[in-house]
C-alpha cells in the first residue's frame, strides 16, 4: 500500500457460413495472383452491416482475422477508404472534383481475402455513376496518416511512397517505414473499364468506350497483426437491448485486447471512450469484455498513475519515432495530455468490483493480473488513486479557483470536448472539477476501505487503507465547494434579449423558449462550461450535467435545475426536436464566443448520441434514490420523459457519433456535421454510441 506516502443501418450476422458464401467473379484461390484468397474457415462468426450517413455509405465486415470498414463517399468529390482495426491502418484515395456529383456504390458484398504471404483484407466491387475518376491522392498507411491527409494533403509524410505494377491487374503496394509491414491495393476493372496510373501517382479509372458508368473490383490488403474478436454470445448478456444495429457496431469495435473508439477516424484505444462506454454498458456486458477493456486502460497507465488518452501504433508510431530521432519501430507511444480520463478509472473500477455480482466474484483474480511491466493490477490502480489524491490536494486545502484541476500547460484541450474551441478558451473544465474529481475521490475511498487493493492479509495494509479512505472521503466533501465557482446568473430581461438575438441569427422561432423563460423566475441560473485562466466563467450552457447524474448524488435543488435545462426548449435550454445539444451559446453576449459553439462545430450546438445516453442513465440512477422530495422526483421524471422523446426522434443516428441541425420550412431538420468540415466528420460506428444496449427507456 503506497497511496499518499506523503499524502439507416442494415445488418446480417451469420455463424458458420464461411463455406456457403458465393465467391464473386475475379476472386482467386489462395496462393493464386494478387487479389485472391480463400474465405476464412467455416465456423468463424461473420459480421456484416451498413450505415448510411448523408452521402457516405459505410460497409463493415469482420470474420476471423479479417476486419475492415469501407467508406464510399459520393458527390462532386468522391472518396473511397478502407480501414482495418489491426494496426489502426488503412488504404484510401481521394478523387478530383467532378463537374457533376457521382455516386460510388458497393456491388454485392464485401468478401474476405486471406493470402499465404500474410496479407489479408477485403475485396469490393465498386460501381461509379460517372464515366471517369481521377484519384490525385492514394494513401496506404496508418489511419492517423489518412486522417491528416483527409484534412490537409500537405501533411502526408514524405516516407509514404507507393510502388506501382501496371499489370493487369494494376497493383499498388508499399512497405512501411519500419520495414516489417505491407499494404497492397489490387485494381481490377470490370466489363471493359480501364485503370492506369501516371508517373505523378494519379490513378485514372475510366468506363469502356461508349459507357457512362463503370465497375472496378478492389482488393484492400495489409498484414498488421489482427485483433481477437469476442463472439456476440460471449460479449453481451440476455439483458441487452435487441437492437441489431447497436450489437453489430459494438461487436466490430470490441476485441479481447481492447475496445476501439470508433470507425473510421478513431479505430484504436482511447482511454476516456473505453471507460465511459464500459460504465454505461456494464449492466449488459459479460466479464470478458469488461475486464479486457479495463485491463487495456490499466496496462497503459503512466508510471505516475495517469490514464493514457490515445495510442500511436503501427506506422504512425514508426513515423513519429523516426521523426524524433529514435529507431522507426512500431512500439506503441501513449498520449497523456488529457485530464478527465485520469479521474474516471477509479469510479468505473469501483462500480465493477464493489457493485456488480461478477465483479465481486472475480475481484481477487482480476486484481492479481499483471501489467507488461510486472506490477499487479491492484498496484497499478493504487498508483492511479495516489495521482487522484495528490491532484485534488491543492483545492482541498485552499478552495481557490486557481487550485482546481486545470488543463495541462500548453494544451487547449483536456476533456471530452477536445476540439481547440471545445471549452471556449477555458482552462478549468466543469465536468472535470465539479463531477469527475469528487467522483474519483469518493470511489477511491470505497476501494481503499474495501481492502481489495491489499495483496495480503497484512493488518498494517488494512489500517493504512482505512485511514487513507477517510482522507479521500473528506477531500470529496471539500470538492463540493467547486460547483459555486462555475455559477452563472442572467436576469430574465437580459436573457430574453439574448435569446431573441440568437434565435434570429439561427433562424429559430424564439416563441417556445421565451414562453418557458417567462415561467422561470427573475433570474436564469446555470453552471458555466469552464473557467478561464483567471477563474472567470465561460457562460456557455452545456450538457455535462450528465457526468454529475451518472457519477454523483447532487442535492435536490441542483437536480431540479438540471432537469429544467433538459426539458427547456432550445435556445433557453438544451432540448431540440432532434436531440439534446451539448452546448448552448445563446446566453453569451460575446459574438466571438458564440461562434465557437456554432452548429457547424464539433462541440458546438450539436447532438452527441452518448451524451444523451449518459443523461438517460444518470436520470435513471438518480430516480433510484429514496430520499428525494416529491417535487424533485417529479422534475426528474418529466426530464426523463422529455429526453426519451428526443432520443427516439434521433434513433436512426444513435449508433453514430454526432449530428447537427438546420432549419427547413421553419422546422428543425438533421444536418450531417461532415458536410461542413472534413475535420469534424461524424463517425459511423462509435463505441460510446452503442450504450443504448444497456441504457433503455423507462418502464414508468
C-alpha positions as CSV (number, residue, x, y, z in Angstrom):
1,X,0.0,0.0,0.0
2,X,1.8,3.1,-1.3
3,X,-1.0,5.6,-1.7
4,X,-0.4,9.0,-0.1
5,X,3.1,8.2,1.0
6,X,3.4,11.9,1.6
7,X,-0.1,12.4,1.1
8,X,-30.3,3.8,-41.7
9,X,-28.4,0.6,-40.8
10,X,-28.9,-2.8,-42.3
11,X,-27.2,-5.8,-40.7
12,X,-26.6,-9.5,-41.1
13,X,-24.8,-11.9,-38.8
14,X,-24.2,-15.5,-40.0
15,X,-22.4,-18.0,-37.8
16,X,-20.6,-20.8,-39.6
17,X,-21.4,-19.5,-43.1
18,X,-17.9,-19.3,-44.5
19,X,-18.2,-22.3,-46.7
20,X,-21.6,-21.3,-48.1
21,X,-20.7,-17.8,-49.3
22,X,-20.8,-17.4,-53.0
23,X,-17.5,-16.1,-54.4
24,X,-17.7,-13.2,-56.9
25,X,-16.0,-13.4,-60.2
26,X,-12.4,-12.3,-60.2
27,X,-11.6,-13.7,-56.7
28,X,-8.6,-16.0,-57.0
29,X,-7.9,-19.1,-54.8
30,X,-5.4,-18.9,-52.1
31,X,-1.9,-18.5,-53.5
32,X,-3.1,-17.6,-57.0
33,X,-2.5,-14.0,-58.0
34,X,-2.7,-10.7,-56.3
35,X,-6.2,-10.2,-55.0
36,X,-7.3,-13.8,-54.3
37,X,-7.6,-16.0,-51.3
38,X,-10.0,-18.5,-49.8
39,X,-12.6,-17.4,-47.4
40,X,-12.0,-17.8,-43.7
41,X,-12.5,-21.3,-42.3
42,X,-16.1,-22.4,-41.7
43,X,-17.2,-21.8,-38.1
44,X,-16.0,-18.2,-37.7
45,X,-18.7,-15.7,-36.9
46,X,-19.3,-13.4,-39.9
47,X,-20.4,-9.8,-39.2
48,X,-21.7,-7.6,-42.0
49,X,-23.6,-4.3,-41.7
50,X,-24.1,-1.0,-43.4
51,X,-24.5,2.6,-42.1
52,X,-25.6,5.4,-44.4
53,X,-24.8,8.9,-43.2
54,X,-25.7,11.6,-45.8
55,X,-23.6,10.9,-48.9
56,X,-21.4,8.4,-47.2
57,X,-22.1,4.6,-47.3
58,X,-20.2,2.7,-44.7
59,X,-19.8,-1.1,-45.1
60,X,-18.5,-3.2,-42.2
61,X,-17.1,-6.7,-42.3
62,X,-15.5,-9.0,-39.7
63,X,-14.7,-12.7,-39.8
64,X,-11.8,-14.4,-38.0
65,X,-8.6,-12.4,-38.7
66,X,-10.2,-10.2,-41.3
67,X,-11.9,-7.0,-40.1
68,X,-12.5,-3.9,-42.3
69,X,-14.6,-0.9,-42.8
70,X,-15.1,0.5,-46.3
71,X,-16.5,4.1,-46.8
72,X,-17.7,5.1,-50.2
73,X,-18.4,8.9,-50.4
74,X,-20.5,10.1,-53.3
75,X,-20.8,13.7,-54.6
76,X,-18.6,16.1,-56.5
77,X,-15.5,15.0,-54.6
78,X,-15.8,11.2,-54.3
79,X,-13.7,9.3,-51.8
80,X,-13.0,5.6,-51.1
81,X,-11.5,4.4,-47.8
82,X,-10.9,1.0,-46.3
83,X,-9.6,0.9,-42.7
84,X,-8.5,-2.1,-40.6
85,X,-8.7,-2.5,-36.8
86,X,-5.5,-4.4,-36.8
87,X,-2.7,-1.8,-36.6
88,X,-5.2,1.1,-37.0
89,X,-4.3,1.1,-40.6
90,X,-5.9,1.7,-43.9
91,X,-5.9,2.5,-47.6
92,X,-7.7,5.5,-49.1
93,X,-8.0,7.5,-52.3
94,X,-9.5,10.9,-52.9
95,X,-10.8,11.7,-56.3
96,X,-10.6,15.1,-58.0
97,X,-13.6,17.4,-58.2
98,X,-16.2,16.5,-60.8
99,X,-18.4,18.8,-62.8
100,X,-21.5,16.9,-61.6
101,X,-22.0,14.7,-58.5
102,X,-21.2,11.0,-58.9
103,X,-22.3,8.0,-56.9
104,X,-20.0,5.4,-55.6
105,X,-21.8,2.2,-54.6
106,X,-20.8,-1.3,-53.4
107,X,-22.0,-4.0,-55.8
108,X,-22.9,-7.1,-53.8
109,X,-21.0,-7.6,-50.5
110,X,-17.5,-7.3,-49.1
111,X,-15.7,-10.6,-49.2
112,X,-12.7,-11.7,-47.1
113,X,-9.3,-12.2,-48.7
114,X,-6.5,-14.1,-46.9
115,X,-3.3,-14.9,-48.7
116,X,-0.5,-17.3,-47.8
117,X,2.0,-14.4,-47.7
118,X,0.2,-13.0,-44.7
119,X,-1.7,-10.2,-46.5
120,X,-5.4,-10.1,-45.6
121,X,-8.3,-7.8,-46.2
122,X,-11.4,-7.4,-48.3
123,X,-12.5,-7.4,-51.9
124,X,-15.1,-4.9,-53.0
125,X,-16.7,-4.2,-56.4
126,X,-17.5,-0.5,-56.7
127,X,-19.8,1.0,-59.3
128,X,-19.3,4.6,-60.3
129,X,-22.1,6.6,-62.0
130,X,-19.5,8.9,-63.8
131,X,-17.6,7.9,-66.9
132,X,-14.2,8.8,-65.3
133,X,-12.5,9.4,-62.0
134,X,-9.0,10.7,-61.2
135,X,-7.5,9.9,-57.8
136,X,-4.9,12.5,-57.0
137,X,-4.3,11.1,-53.6
138,X,-3.7,7.4,-52.9
139,X,-2.5,6.8,-49.3
140,X,-1.7,3.4,-47.7
141,X,-0.6,3.9,-44.1
142,X,-1.9,4.4,-40.5
143,X,-5.4,5.7,-40.1
144,X,-3.8,8.7,-38.4
145,X,-1.9,9.4,-41.6
146,X,-5.1,9.1,-43.6
147,X,-6.9,11.3,-41.2
148,X,-4.4,14.0,-41.5
149,X,-4.4,13.7,-45.3
150,X,-8.1,14.0,-45.3
151,X,-7.8,17.4,-43.7
152,X,-4.7,18.6,-45.5
153,X,-2.8,16.6,-48.2
154,X,0.3,18.6,-47.4
155,X,0.6,16.7,-44.1
156,X,1.5,13.5,-45.9
157,X,4.9,12.3,-44.6
158,X,7.5,12.0,-47.5
159,X,8.2,8.4,-46.4
160,X,4.7,7.3,-47.5
161,X,5.5,6.5,-51.2
162,X,3.8,3.8,-53.3
163,X,5.2,1.3,-55.8
164,X,3.1,0.5,-58.9
165,X,2.9,-2.6,-61.0
166,X,1.0,-1.7,-64.2
167,X,-0.4,-5.2,-64.6
168,X,-3.1,-6.2,-65.4
169,X,-4.2,-6.2,-62.7
170,X,-2.9,-2.8,-61.6
171,X,-1.2,-3.3,-58.2
172,X,-0.1,-0.6,-55.8
173,X,1.9,-1.6,-52.8
174,X,4.3,-0.3,-50.2
175,X,6.4,-1.4,-47.3
176,X,6.0,0.6,-44.1
177,X,8.8,2.7,-42.7
178,X,9.8,0.1,-40.1
179,X,10.4,-2.4,-43.0
180,X,8.2,-5.1,-41.4
181,X,4.7,-4.4,-42.7
182,X,3.0,-4.1,-46.0
183,X,0.0,-2.7,-47.9
184,X,-1.4,-3.7,-51.2
185,X,-4.2,-2.5,-53.4
186,X,-5.3,-4.6,-56.4
187,X,-7.4,-2.8,-59.0
188,X,-9.3,-5.0,-61.5
189,X,-11.6,-3.1,-63.9
190,X,-14.7,-4.9,-65.0
191,X,-16.6,-5.0,-68.3
192,X,-14.1,-3.2,-70.4
193,X,-13.3,-0.4,-67.9
194,X,-9.7,0.6,-67.6
195,X,-7.3,1.5,-64.7
196,X,-3.9,3.2,-65.1
197,X,-1.5,5.3,-63.0
198,X,0.7,8.0,-64.4
199,X,4.2,8.9,-63.3
200,X,2.8,11.5,-60.9
201,X,0.9,8.9,-59.0
202,X,-2.6,9.8,-60.3
203,X,-4.9,6.9,-60.6
204,X,-7.2,7.1,-63.6
205,X,-10.4,5.0,-63.7
206,X,-12.5,5.1,-66.9
207,X,-15.5,3.5,-68.4
208,X,-15.4,1.4,-71.5
209,X,-15.9,3.3,-74.8
210,X,-19.5,4.5,-75.1
211,X,-20.3,3.8,-71.5
212,X,-21.2,6.4,-68.9
213,X,-20.7,4.2,-65.8
214,X,-18.1,1.6,-64.8
215,X,-17.3,-1.0,-62.2
216,X,-13.9,-1.8,-60.6
217,X,-13.0,-4.6,-58.2
218,X,-10.6,-3.5,-55.5
219,X,-8.7,-5.7,-53.0
220,X,-7.6,-3.8,-50.0
221,X,-4.8,-5.8,-48.1
222,X,-2.5,-5.3,-45.2
223,X,-0.5,-7.5,-42.8
224,X,-0.7,-5.8,-39.4
225,X,-1.3,-8.3,-36.6
226,X,-5.1,-8.9,-36.3
227,X,-7.1,-8.3,-33.1
228,X,-9.1,-11.1,-31.5
229,X,-12.9,-10.7,-31.8
230,X,-15.2,-11.6,-29.0
231,X,-18.2,-13.5,-30.4
232,X,-21.6,-11.9,-29.7
233,X,-22.6,-14.8,-27.3
234,X,-19.5,-14.0,-25.2
235,X,-19.9,-10.2,-25.4
236,X,-23.5,-9.5,-24.2
237,X,-25.9,-10.9,-21.6
238,X,-29.5,-11.7,-22.3
239,X,-30.5,-8.4,-20.8
240,X,-29.0,-6.4,-23.7
241,X,-31.5,-4.5,-25.8
242,X,-32.4,-6.4,-29.0
243,X,-31.1,-3.6,-31.3
244,X,-29.2,-5.4,-34.1
245,X,-27.6,-2.1,-35.2
246,X,-26.0,-1.5,-31.8
247,X,-24.9,-5.1,-31.4
248,X,-23.2,-5.1,-34.8
249,X,-21.4,-1.8,-34.1
250,X,-20.3,-2.9,-30.7
251,X,-19.1,-6.3,-32.0
252,X,-17.0,-4.6,-34.7
253,X,-15.3,-2.3,-32.1
254,X,-14.7,-4.7,-29.1
255,X,-11.8,-7.2,-29.1
256,X,-10.2,-9.2,-26.3
257,X,-7.2,-6.9,-26.4
258,X,-9.0,-3.6,-26.2
259,X,-12.0,-1.6,-27.2
260,X,-11.8,0.7,-30.2
261,X,-13.3,4.2,-30.0
262,X,-14.9,4.5,-33.4
263,X,-14.6,3.9,-37.1
264,X,-13.2,5.2,-39.3
265,X,-11.2,8.0,-37.7
266,X,-10.6,6.7,-34.2
267,X,-10.1,3.0,-34.8
268,X,-7.9,2.3,-31.8
269,X,-7.7,2.6,-28.0
270,X,-8.9,5.8,-26.3
271,X,-9.0,5.8,-22.5
272,X,-11.9,8.1,-22.0
273,X,-14.1,6.4,-24.6
274,X,-13.3,3.0,-23.1
275,X,-14.1,3.9,-19.5
276,X,-17.4,5.8,-20.3
277,X,-18.5,3.0,-22.6
278,X,-17.7,0.3,-20.1
279,X,-19.5,2.1,-17.3
280,X,-22.7,2.7,-19.4
281,X,-22.7,-0.8,-20.9
282,X,-21.7,-2.7,-17.7
283,X,-25.2,-3.9,-16.9
284,X,-25.2,-6.0,-20.1
285,X,-21.5,-6.7,-20.8
286,X,-20.0,-10.1,-19.9
287,X,-16.8,-10.2,-17.9
288,X,-14.5,-10.9,-20.9
289,X,-15.4,-7.5,-22.4
290,X,-15.4,-5.6,-19.1
291,X,-12.1,-6.9,-17.9
292,X,-10.4,-6.8,-21.3
293,X,-11.3,-3.1,-21.6
294,X,-10.4,-2.2,-18.0
295,X,-7.2,-4.2,-18.4
296,X,-6.3,-2.2,-21.5
297,X,-6.6,1.0,-19.5
298,X,-4.7,-0.3,-16.5
299,X,-1.9,-1.6,-18.7
300,X,-1.4,1.8,-20.3
301,X,-1.2,3.8,-17.1
302,X,1.8,6.1,-16.8
303,X,4.4,5.5,-14.1
304,X,2.7,8.2,-12.2
305,X,-0.8,6.7,-12.5
306,X,-2.2,8.8,-15.3
307,X,-4.7,7.2,-17.8
308,X,-3.5,7.1,-21.4
309,X,-5.7,9.1,-23.7
310,X,-4.7,7.6,-27.0
311,X,-2.0,5.4,-28.5
312,X,0.2,5.9,-31.5
313,X,0.6,2.4,-33.0
314,X,1.5,0.8,-36.3
315,X,3.2,3.0,-38.9
316,X,2.1,6.2,-37.2
317,X,4.3,5.2,-34.2
318,X,7.2,4.3,-36.5
319,X,6.9,7.7,-38.3
320,X,6.9,9.5,-35.0
321,X,9.8,7.5,-33.6
322,X,11.8,8.3,-36.8
323,X,10.9,12.0,-36.7
324,X,12.0,12.2,-33.0
325,X,15.4,10.5,-33.6
326,X,14.5,7.0,-32.5
327,X,14.6,3.8,-34.4
328,X,11.4,3.6,-36.6
329,X,9.8,0.8,-34.7
330,X,6.0,0.3,-34.2
331,X,6.4,0.2,-30.4
332,X,3.3,2.0,-29.1
333,X,3.6,5.6,-27.8
334,X,0.9,6.7,-25.3
335,X,-0.5,10.2,-25.0
336,X,-1.3,11.5,-21.5
337,X,-2.3,15.1,-22.3
338,X,-6.0,14.6,-21.3
339,X,-7.1,15.4,-17.8
340,X,-10.6,13.9,-17.5
341,X,-9.8,10.2,-18.0
342,X,-7.4,10.2,-15.0
343,X,-10.5,10.7,-12.8
344,X,-12.7,8.1,-14.5
345,X,-10.7,4.9,-13.7
346,X,-11.5,4.7,-10.0
347,X,-15.2,5.2,-10.3
348,X,-15.6,2.6,-13.1
349,X,-13.4,0.0,-11.4
350,X,-15.1,0.6,-8.0
351,X,-18.5,0.1,-9.6
352,X,-17.4,-3.2,-11.2
353,X,-15.6,-4.7,-8.3
354,X,-17.9,-3.4,-5.5
355,X,-21.4,-3.1,-7.0
356,X,-21.8,-6.0,-9.5
357,X,-22.1,-9.7,-8.8
358,X,-19.5,-10.7,-11.5
359,X,-17.0,-8.1,-10.2
360,X,-17.3,-9.1,-6.6
361,X,-16.8,-12.8,-7.5
362,X,-13.8,-12.1,-9.8
363,X,-12.2,-9.2,-8.0
364,X,-9.2,-11.1,-6.5
365,X,-8.3,-12.8,-9.7
366,X,-8.7,-9.6,-11.7
367,X,-6.6,-7.5,-9.3
368,X,-3.8,-10.2,-9.3
369,X,-3.3,-9.9,-13.0
370,X,-0.1,-8.3,-14.1
371,X,0.7,-5.4,-16.5
372,X,3.5,-5.8,-19.1
373,X,5.9,-4.1,-16.6
374,X,5.1,-6.8,-14.0
375,X,3.1,-4.8,-11.5
376,X,-0.3,-6.2,-10.4
377,X,-3.5,-4.5,-11.5
378,X,-4.1,-3.7,-7.8
379,X,-0.8,-1.9,-7.6
380,X,-1.5,0.0,-10.8
381,X,-4.9,1.1,-9.6
382,X,-3.4,2.1,-6.3
383,X,-1.0,4.3,-8.3
384,X,-3.9,6.0,-10.1
385,X,-5.6,6.6,-6.7
386,X,-2.4,8.2,-5.5
387,X,-2.4,10.5,-8.5
388,X,-6.1,11.4,-7.9
389,X,-5.5,12.3,-4.3
390,X,-2.4,14.4,-5.0
391,X,-4.1,16.2,-7.8
392,X,-7.1,17.1,-5.5
393,X,-5.0,18.2,-2.5
394,X,-4.3,21.9,-3.5
395,X,-8.0,22.8,-3.9
396,X,-8.9,20.8,-0.8
397,X,-6.6,23.0,1.2
398,X,-7.3,26.4,-0.4
399,X,-10.8,26.4,-2.0
400,X,-9.3,28.9,-4.5
401,X,-10.2,28.6,-8.3
402,X,-6.6,28.6,-9.4
403,X,-6.0,25.4,-7.5
404,X,-8.7,23.5,-9.3
405,X,-7.6,20.8,-11.8
406,X,-6.5,22.7,-14.9
407,X,-5.8,21.7,-18.4
408,X,-2.1,20.8,-18.9
409,X,0.2,23.7,-19.7
410,X,0.5,24.3,-23.4
411,X,-2.7,22.3,-24.4
412,X,-6.1,23.9,-25.3
413,X,-7.8,20.5,-24.6
414,X,-8.2,18.2,-21.7
415,X,-11.6,16.7,-21.5
416,X,-14.1,15.1,-23.9
417,X,-14.7,18.5,-25.6
418,X,-11.2,18.1,-27.2
419,X,-11.5,20.4,-30.2
420,X,-9.5,23.6,-29.8
421,X,-12.5,25.7,-29.0
422,X,-14.5,23.0,-27.2
423,X,-14.1,24.8,-23.8
424,X,-14.3,28.3,-25.2
425,X,-10.8,29.1,-24.2
426,X,-11.4,27.9,-20.6
427,X,-8.6,26.2,-18.5
428,X,-10.8,24.6,-15.8
429,X,-13.4,22.2,-17.1
430,X,-16.8,22.0,-15.3
431,X,-17.1,18.2,-15.9
432,X,-13.6,17.5,-14.5
433,X,-13.8,19.7,-11.4
434,X,-17.5,19.5,-10.4
435,X,-18.3,15.9,-11.4
436,X,-15.2,13.8,-12.0
437,X,-12.8,14.8,-9.3
438,X,-15.3,14.4,-6.5
439,X,-16.5,11.1,-8.1
440,X,-12.9,9.8,-8.2
441,X,-12.3,10.8,-4.6
442,X,-15.4,9.0,-3.5
443,X,-14.6,5.9,-5.5
444,X,-11.0,5.9,-4.2
445,X,-12.4,6.0,-0.6
446,X,-14.6,3.0,-1.4
447,X,-11.7,1.0,-3.0
448,X,-9.3,1.7,-0.2
449,X,-11.8,0.9,2.6
450,X,-12.8,-2.3,0.9
451,X,-9.2,-3.6,1.4
452,X,-9.3,-5.2,-2.1
453,X,-6.1,-3.5,-3.0
454,X,-4.2,-5.1,-0.2
455,X,-2.4,-8.1,-1.7
456,X,-2.1,-9.9,1.6
457,X,-4.0,-10.1,4.9
458,X,-1.3,-7.7,6.4
459,X,-3.1,-5.8,9.2
460,X,-0.9,-2.8,8.6
461,X,-2.1,-2.5,5.0
462,X,-5.7,-2.7,6.1
463,X,-5.3,0.0,8.8
464,X,-3.5,2.3,6.3
465,X,-6.2,1.7,3.7
466,X,-8.9,2.7,6.3
467,X,-7.1,5.9,7.2
468,X,-6.4,6.9,3.6
469,X,-10.0,6.1,2.7
470,X,-11.3,8.5,5.3
471,X,-8.9,11.2,3.9
472,X,-10.4,10.6,0.4
473,X,-13.9,10.9,1.8
474,X,-13.1,14.3,3.5
475,X,-11.5,15.5,0.3
476,X,-14.6,14.6,-1.7
477,X,-16.7,16.7,0.7
478,X,-14.3,19.7,0.3
479,X,-14.6,19.4,-3.5
480,X,-18.4,20.0,-3.3
481,X,-17.4,23.7,-3.0
482,X,-16.1,23.8,-6.6
483,X,-19.6,24.0,-8.1
484,X,-20.4,27.5,-6.9
485,X,-17.3,28.8,-8.7
486,X,-19.0,27.9,-12.0
487,X,-22.4,29.5,-11.3
488,X,-23.8,31.9,-13.9
489,X,-26.8,34.1,-13.3
490,X,-28.6,36.1,-16.1
491,X,-31.5,38.5,-15.3
492,X,-34.7,37.4,-17.1
493,X,-34.9,40.6,-19.1
494,X,-31.3,40.2,-20.3
495,X,-31.9,36.5,-21.1
496,X,-34.9,37.4,-23.1
497,X,-32.9,39.8,-25.2
498,X,-30.0,37.4,-25.8
499,X,-32.3,34.5,-26.7
500,X,-34.2,36.7,-29.2
501,X,-31.0,37.8,-30.8
502,X,-29.6,34.3,-31.0
503,X,-32.8,32.8,-32.4
504,X,-32.9,35.5,-35.1
505,X,-29.3,34.6,-36.0
506,X,-30.1,30.9,-36.3
507,X,-33.5,31.2,-38.0
508,X,-35.2,29.7,-35.0
509,X,-38.7,30.6,-33.7
510,X,-38.0,32.1,-30.3
511,X,-41.6,31.7,-29.1
512,X,-41.4,28.4,-27.2
513,X,-38.2,29.4,-25.4
514,X,-39.5,32.8,-24.4
515,X,-42.7,31.3,-23.1
516,X,-40.7,28.9,-21.0
517,X,-38.5,31.8,-19.8
518,X,-41.5,33.7,-18.6
519,X,-42.1,30.9,-16.1
520,X,-38.5,30.6,-14.9
521,X,-38.4,33.4,-12.4
522,X,-36.4,36.7,-12.2
523,X,-33.0,35.1,-12.9
524,X,-31.8,32.3,-15.0
525,X,-29.0,30.3,-13.3
526,X,-26.8,27.6,-14.8
527,X,-23.2,26.3,-14.5
528,X,-20.6,27.6,-16.9
529,X,-18.9,25.2,-19.3
530,X,-15.5,26.2,-17.9
531,X,-13.5,28.9,-16.1
532,X,-10.8,30.9,-17.9
533,X,-7.2,31.2,-16.6
534,X,-8.3,33.9,-14.1
535,X,-11.2,31.9,-12.8
536,X,-13.9,33.7,-14.7
537,X,-16.8,31.6,-16.0
538,X,-17.2,30.9,-19.8
539,X,-21.0,31.3,-19.7
540,X,-22.0,28.6,-22.2
541,X,-24.8,26.3,-21.1
542,X,-23.9,22.7,-21.6
543,X,-24.8,19.0,-21.2
544,X,-22.1,18.0,-18.9
545,X,-24.6,17.7,-16.0
546,X,-24.8,14.1,-17.3
547,X,-21.5,13.4,-15.6
548,X,-23.0,14.5,-12.2
549,X,-26.1,12.4,-12.8
550,X,-24.1,9.3,-13.6
551,X,-21.2,9.6,-11.0
552,X,-22.6,11.6,-8.1
553,X,-25.6,12.4,-6.0
554,X,-26.5,16.1,-6.4
555,X,-28.7,17.9,-3.9
556,X,-32.4,18.1,-4.7
557,X,-32.2,21.8,-5.7
558,X,-29.4,21.1,-8.2
559,X,-31.3,18.1,-9.6
560,X,-34.3,20.3,-10.3
561,X,-32.1,22.8,-12.1
562,X,-30.6,20.1,-14.2
563,X,-34.0,18.7,-15.0
564,X,-35.2,22.1,-16.1
565,X,-32.3,22.5,-18.5
566,X,-33.0,19.2,-20.1
567,X,-36.7,19.9,-20.5
568,X,-36.5,23.6,-21.5
569,X,-36.7,24.2,-25.3
570,X,-33.6,25.4,-27.1
571,X,-32.3,28.1,-27.0
572,X,-33.5,28.6,-23.5
573,X,-32.4,25.1,-22.5
574,X,-30.8,22.1,-24.3
575,X,-33.8,20.3,-25.9
576,X,-34.4,20.4,-29.6
577,X,-36.8,18.1,-31.5
578,X,-33.7,16.2,-32.8
579,X,-31.9,15.8,-29.5
580,X,-30.1,17.5,-26.7
581,X,-27.4,20.0,-27.8
582,X,-24.1,19.6,-26.0
583,X,-23.6,23.4,-25.9
584,X,-26.0,26.3,-26.0
585,X,-24.3,29.7,-26.5
586,X,-27.5,31.7,-26.7
587,X,-26.9,33.5,-23.4
588,X,-23.3,34.5,-24.3
589,X,-23.1,38.2,-25.2
590,X,-19.8,37.9,-26.9
591,X,-20.3,37.2,-30.6
592,X,-16.8,35.6,-31.0
593,X,-17.5,33.1,-28.2
594,X,-20.9,32.3,-29.6
595,X,-19.2,31.5,-32.9
596,X,-17.0,28.9,-31.2
597,X,-20.2,26.9,-30.5
598,X,-22.0,27.1,-33.8
599,X,-23.9,24.2,-35.2
600,X,-21.1,23.5,-37.6
601,X,-18.6,22.9,-34.7
602,X,-17.7,19.5,-33.4
603,X,-18.5,20.5,-29.8
604,X,-20.9,23.3,-30.6
605,X,-24.7,23.4,-30.6
606,X,-24.8,19.8,-32.0
607,X,-26.1,16.5,-30.7
608,X,-23.9,13.6,-29.4
609,X,-25.5,10.2,-29.0
610,X,-23.5,9.1,-25.9
611,X,-24.2,12.4,-24.1
612,X,-27.9,11.7,-24.4
613,X,-27.4,8.1,-23.2
614,X,-25.3,9.3,-20.2
615,X,-28.1,11.7,-19.3
616,X,-30.7,8.9,-19.5
617,X,-28.6,6.5,-17.4
618,X,-27.9,9.3,-14.9
619,X,-31.6,10.3,-14.6
620,X,-32.5,6.6,-14.0
621,X,-29.8,6.4,-11.4
622,X,-31.0,9.4,-9.5
623,X,-34.6,8.2,-9.6
624,X,-33.4,5.1,-7.7
625,X,-32.7,7.3,-4.7
626,X,-35.3,7.0,-1.9
627,X,-34.7,10.3,-0.1
628,X,-35.6,12.7,-2.9
629,X,-38.5,15.2,-2.3
630,X,-41.7,14.7,-4.3
631,X,-41.1,17.9,-6.3
632,X,-37.6,16.8,-7.2
633,X,-38.7,13.3,-8.3
634,X,-41.5,14.8,-10.4
635,X,-39.0,17.2,-12.2
636,X,-36.6,14.2,-12.9
637,X,-39.5,12.1,-14.2
638,X,-40.5,14.9,-16.6
639,X,-37.0,15.5,-17.7
640,X,-36.6,11.7,-18.4
641,X,-39.8,11.7,-20.5
642,X,-38.7,14.7,-22.5
643,X,-35.3,13.3,-23.0
644,X,-36.6,9.9,-24.3
645,X,-38.9,11.7,-26.8
646,X,-35.9,13.3,-28.5
647,X,-33.8,10.1,-28.2
648,X,-36.4,8.2,-30.0
649,X,-36.7,11.0,-32.6
650,X,-33.0,10.7,-33.4
651,X,-32.8,6.9,-33.0
652,X,-31.6,6.3,-36.6
653,X,-28.5,8.4,-35.9
654,X,-27.7,7.0,-32.4
655,X,-25.0,4.5,-33.4
656,X,-23.0,7.3,-35.0
657,X,-21.1,9.9,-33.2
658,X,-22.7,13.3,-33.6
659,X,-25.1,15.1,-35.9
660,X,-26.2,18.7,-36.4
661,X,-29.3,20.6,-37.4
662,X,-30.7,23.2,-39.8
663,X,-34.0,25.0,-40.2
664,X,-36.1,23.9,-43.2
665,X,-39.6,25.4,-43.6
666,X,-39.4,26.7,-40.1
667,X,-38.7,23.3,-38.6
668,X,-35.6,21.6,-37.3
669,X,-34.0,19.1,-39.7
670,X,-31.0,16.9,-39.4
671,X,-27.7,18.2,-40.9
672,X,-24.7,16.0,-41.2
673,X,-21.7,17.5,-39.5
674,X,-19.2,16.1,-42.0
675,X,-20.8,18.3,-44.7
676,X,-19.2,21.4,-43.0
677,X,-15.6,20.2,-42.4
678,X,-13.6,17.0,-43.1
679,X,-12.0,17.5,-39.7
680,X,-15.4,17.4,-38.0
681,X,-16.7,14.3,-39.8
682,X,-19.0,12.2,-37.8
683,X,-18.1,8.6,-37.0
684,X,-20.4,5.9,-38.4
685,X,-19.8,3.3,-35.7
686,X,-18.9,4.9,-32.4
687,X,-18.2,2.9,-29.3
688,X,-19.9,5.1,-26.7
689,X,-22.9,5.4,-29.0
690,X,-23.7,1.7,-28.7
691,X,-24.5,2.1,-25.0
692,X,-28.3,2.0,-25.7
693,X,-27.8,-1.7,-25.4
694,X,-27.8,-1.1,-21.7
695,X,-29.5,2.4,-21.5
696,X,-33.2,1.6,-22.0
697,X,-36.4,3.6,-21.9
698,X,-38.1,3.8,-18.5
699,X,-40.9,1.4,-17.7
700,X,-42.6,4.2,-15.7
